[in-house]
Amino acid sequence: IAEEIKFLAAYRSVIQSIGDAVKSSKAKITVDFSNVPTLNYVNVYLNSILLNLITNSIKYKSPKRKPIIHISTYKKGKYTCLEIKDNGIGMDLERNGDRVFGLFQRFNTSTEGKGLGLYIIKTIIEANGGMITVTSEPDKGSVFTVSFKNKK
């Protein structure tokens, strides 16, 4: 059941559950939910989306630099957008762009995973009238944008 959720509360809940991974990666995570502090959504879905995108940012960090992750919200037309930006290893979207959100798709086999996370959250997001997009550049990082359809 959808309810009004504070992005900061959802973020804190996720960070609490993955605190060890954040600490051991030495990731610097900054958040700015000032533009859109709340969202009318299903709490477990929002937590799932945040958990998946933050853990991916940590999992695919660059060996060359300290991971920096910035999470923010903003309005765009009839959508509330959640943006998760990192400075990780990035992806070659020209080669793999059409498969990023596919089932069992993995482009980096040096980390553990089944290739399910992005597929699952994309399914959740689209089932609720939203969309997820990614921009990325190898060795520069990735930006995932989740657009939640605003409820009337």
Helices and strands as residue ranges (DSSP letters): E 3-6, H 7-17, H 19-25, E 28-32, E 38-41, H 43-59, E 68-76, E 79-86, H 93-96, G 97-99, H 117-127, E 131-137, E 141-149
